[in-house]
């Protein structure tokens, strides 16, 4: 896959382009709906609430989507553009793909080996 090599196929580039457009739409909607303030503490509290809902029902796709949307909301409000978010997602996935992760207890985090 392109994540490890840094080279994405035409389909992967289209998917990422769609993601960039989504992030731009989300930022515009959120700005109009909630204003442009940082809201970091409120967003963190909201994410914590959504995580509790996920713990109660891990298969609830909409709750997972809420966490992703809130993460995007938090990062643009901290001063990053849609392009920067999109680029960071690509870079971070490539970094993660190059790391080694141990298999362990499914109820504990899997931190990469240092």
C-alpha positions as a Markdown table, in Angstrom:
| # | Residue | x | y | z |
|---|---|---|---|---|
| 1 | Unk | 0.0 | 0.0 | 0.0 |
| 2 | Unk | 1.0 | 3.6 | -0.5 |
| 3 | Unk | 1.1 | 4.3 | 3.2 |
| 4 | Unk | 4.4 | 2.5 | 3.7 |
| 5 | Unk | 6.1 | 3.5 | 0.5 |
| 6 | Unk | 4.8 | 7.1 | 0.5 |
| 7 | Unk | 3.5 | 6.6 | -3.0 |
| 8 | Unk | -0.3 | 6.5 | -3.4 |
| 9 | Unk | -2.2 | 5.0 | -6.3 |
| 10 | Unk | -4.6 | 7.2 | -8.3 |
| 11 | Unk | -7.5 | 5.7 | -6.3 |
| 12 | Unk | -5.8 | 6.5 | -3.0 |
| 13 | Unk | -5.1 | 10.1 | -4.1 |
| 14 | Unk | -8.8 | 10.5 | -5.1 |
| 15 | Unk | -9.9 | 9.1 | -1.7 |
| 16 | Unk | -7.5 | 11.6 | 0.1 |
| 17 | Unk | -8.8 | 14.4 | -2.1 |
| 18 | Unk | -12.4 | 13.4 | -1.1 |
| 19 | Unk | -11.2 | 13.5 | 2.6 |
| 20 | Unk | -9.7 | 17.0 | 2.1 |
| 21 | Unk | -13.0 | 18.2 | 0.7 |
| 22 | Unk | -14.9 | 16.6 | 3.6 |
| 23 | Unk | -12.6 | 18.4 | 6.1 |
| 24 | Unk | -13.1 | 21.7 | 4.4 |
| 25 | Unk | -16.9 | 21.2 | 4.5 |
| 26 | Unk | -16.7 | 20.2 | 8.2 |
| 27 | Unk | -14.7 | 23.3 | 9.1 |
| 28 | Unk | -17.1 | 25.6 | 7.3 |
| 29 | Unk | -20.1 | 24.1 | 8.9 |
| 30 | Unk | -18.6 | 24.1 | 12.4 |
| 31 | Unk | -17.4 | 27.7 | 12.1 |
| 32 | Unk | -20.9 | 28.8 | 11.0 |
| 33 | Unk | -22.6 | 26.8 | 13.7 |
| 34 | Unk | -20.3 | 27.3 | 16.7 |
| 35 | Unk | -18.1 | 30.2 | 15.9 |
| 36 | Unk | -14.3 | 30.3 | 15.5 |
| 37 | Unk | -13.1 | 30.1 | 19.2 |
| 38 | Unk | -10.7 | 27.4 | 20.3 |
| 39 | Unk | -13.2 | 25.5 | 22.4 |
| 40 | Unk | -10.4 | 23.0 | 23.3 |
| 41 | Unk | -11.7 | 22.1 | 26.8 |
| 42 | Unk | -15.3 | 21.8 | 25.6 |
| 43 | Unk | -14.3 | 19.6 | 22.7 |
| 44 | Unk | -12.2 | 17.4 | 24.9 |
| 45 | Unk | -15.1 | 17.0 | 27.3 |
| 46 | Unk | -17.4 | 16.1 | 24.4 |
| 47 | Unk | -14.9 | 13.5 | 23.1 |
| 48 | Unk | -14.8 | 12.0 | 26.6 |
| 49 | Unk | -18.6 | 11.7 | 26.6 |
| 50 | Unk | -18.6 | 10.1 | 23.2 |
| 51 | Unk | -15.9 | 7.6 | 24.4 |
| 52 | Unk | -18.2 | 6.6 | 27.2 |
| 53 | Unk | -21.0 | 5.9 | 24.7 |
| 54 | Unk | -18.6 | 3.8 | 22.7 |
| 55 | Unk | -17.6 | 1.8 | 25.7 |
| 56 | Unk | -21.2 | 1.1 | 26.3 |
| 57 | Unk | -21.8 | 0.1 | 22.6 |
| 58 | Unk | -18.5 | -0.5 | 20.7 |
| 59 | Unk | -20.2 | -1.2 | 17.5 |
| 60 | Unk | -22.1 | 2.1 | 17.2 |
| 61 | Unk | -20.6 | 3.6 | 14.0 |
| 62 | Unk | -22.2 | 7.0 | 14.6 |
| 63 | Unk | -20.5 | 7.4 | 18.0 |
| 64 | Unk | -17.1 | 6.6 | 16.4 |
| 65 | Unk | -17.9 | 9.2 | 13.7 |
| 66 | Unk | -18.6 | 11.8 | 16.4 |
| 67 | Unk | -15.1 | 11.2 | 17.8 |
| 68 | Unk | -13.6 | 11.7 | 14.4 |
| 69 | Unk | -15.6 | 14.8 | 13.7 |
| 70 | Unk | -14.8 | 16.3 | 17.1 |
| 71 | Unk | -11.1 | 15.6 | 16.5 |
| 72 | Unk | -11.2 | 17.4 | 13.2 |
| 73 | Unk | -13.0 | 20.3 | 15.0 |
| 74 | Unk | -10.5 | 20.5 | 17.7 |
| 75 | Unk | -7.4 | 20.6 | 15.5 |
| 76 | Unk | -8.7 | 23.3 | 13.1 |
| 77 | Unk | -9.7 | 25.4 | 16.1 |
| 78 | Unk | -6.1 | 25.1 | 17.3 |
| 79 | Unk | -5.0 | 26.9 | 14.2 |
| 80 | Unk | -4.6 | 24.3 | 11.5 |
| 81 | Unk | -6.0 | 24.4 | 8.0 |
| 82 | Unk | -7.9 | 21.6 | 6.2 |
| 83 | Unk | -4.7 | 21.1 | 4.1 |
| 84 | Unk | -2.5 | 20.8 | 7.1 |
| 85 | Unk | -4.9 | 18.3 | 8.7 |
| 86 | Unk | -5.0 | 16.2 | 5.5 |
| 87 | Unk | -1.2 | 16.3 | 5.2 |
| 88 | Unk | -0.8 | 15.4 | 8.9 |
| 89 | Unk | -3.1 | 12.4 | 8.5 |
| 90 | Unk | -1.1 | 11.1 | 5.6 |
| 91 | Unk | 2.2 | 11.6 | 7.3 |
| 92 | Unk | 1.1 | 10.1 | 10.6 |
| 93 | Unk | -0.3 | 7.0 | 8.9 |
| 94 | Unk | 3.0 | 6.5 | 7.0 |
| 95 | Unk | 4.9 | 6.8 | 10.3 |
| 96 | Unk | 2.5 | 4.4 | 12.1 |
| 97 | Unk | 2.8 | 1.9 | 9.1 |
| 98 | Unk | 6.6 | 1.8 | 9.6 |
| 99 | Unk | 6.4 | 1.1 | 13.3 |
| 100 | Unk | 6.2 | -2.3 | 15.1 |
| 101 | Unk | 3.3 | -2.9 | 17.4 |
| 102 | Unk | 3.1 | -5.8 | 19.8 |
| 103 | Unk | 0.0 | -7.9 | 20.1 |
| 104 | Unk | -1.4 | -7.9 | 23.6 |
| 105 | Unk | -4.5 | -7.7 | 25.6 |
| 106 | Unk | -7.3 | -6.3 | 23.4 |
| 107 | Unk | -8.5 | -4.1 | 26.3 |
| 108 | Unk | -5.2 | -2.4 | 26.7 |
| 109 | Unk | -3.5 | 0.1 | 24.3 |
| 110 | Unk | -1.0 | -1.2 | 21.8 |
| 111 | Unk | 1.9 | 1.2 | 21.9 |
| 112 | Unk | 4.6 | 1.0 | 19.2 |
| 113 | Unk | 8.0 | -0.4 | 20.1 |
| 114 | Unk | 10.6 | 2.3 | 20.6 |
